[in-house]
Amino acid sequence: AVLLVVSAAILARRTKVDPAQRAWRRFCARMAGLGLPRQPWEGPADYAARIAGERPALAAVAAEAAAAYAAARYGDAANDTTELQRLRAATRK
């Protein structure tokens, strides 16, 4: 019984990943698959700049994804699904 209570408490306090963060992680995973893993200290803009420097063909997609993520996660459009859709579109590209 104690184990059930403790398990329920742990599951209830588990943090959920918001959709923008989930889409950004998917983008980063795809870039890592291309040999461009994101470093832990890199923010979205820095990561996009590094991608542009190493793979100029991916510069526009990386810039679009980074801008959409920053706007969806941190900007005034945090609740706007348009930025999230832009991020998902950039990830598919």
Helices and strands as residue ranges (DSSP letters): H 2-13, H 19-33, H 44-54, G 56-58, H 59-73, H 81-92
